[in-house]
Amino acid sequence: MSGTIFLVFVEVAIIVIGQVAFKIGITRMGGIKSLLSITDLIKIVTNPFMILVLFLYGLGFFLWAYILSRVQLSAVYPIMALAYAFVPLVSLFVFREPISATRWIGIIVVCVGVALILRG
């Protein structure tokens, strides 16, 4: 199971990198003006960062399928919560987004919770 746990951490990293690439891509294209805009759709599917996001999400999909074919969902899914902790941390460094004291507490609670789950 330890090899599978490693793969779950890889899955978390894929999610975090995907979210950062998503933010970079959508920012560089100037945002989305309308949900029904063909122009925005073309910008999205031709944006290198958005193509990376699609690749990462596809890779994550197949990795998650592989993981779930080997272990119980209830054993590994809680570890995915680390993405909720790591995305703000990466955003702090990449985008200079501030993290409030309340968010720091939440990040710590999530990490402690995952550590407890891994011990049990």
Buried (B, 14 or more C-beta within 10 A) or exposed (E): EEEBBEBBEBBBBBBBBBBBBBBBBBEEBEEEEEEEEEEBEEBBEEBEBBBBBBEBEEBBEEBBEEBEEEBEEEBBBBBBBBBBBBBBBBBEEEEEBEEEEEBEEBBEEBBEBBEEBEEE
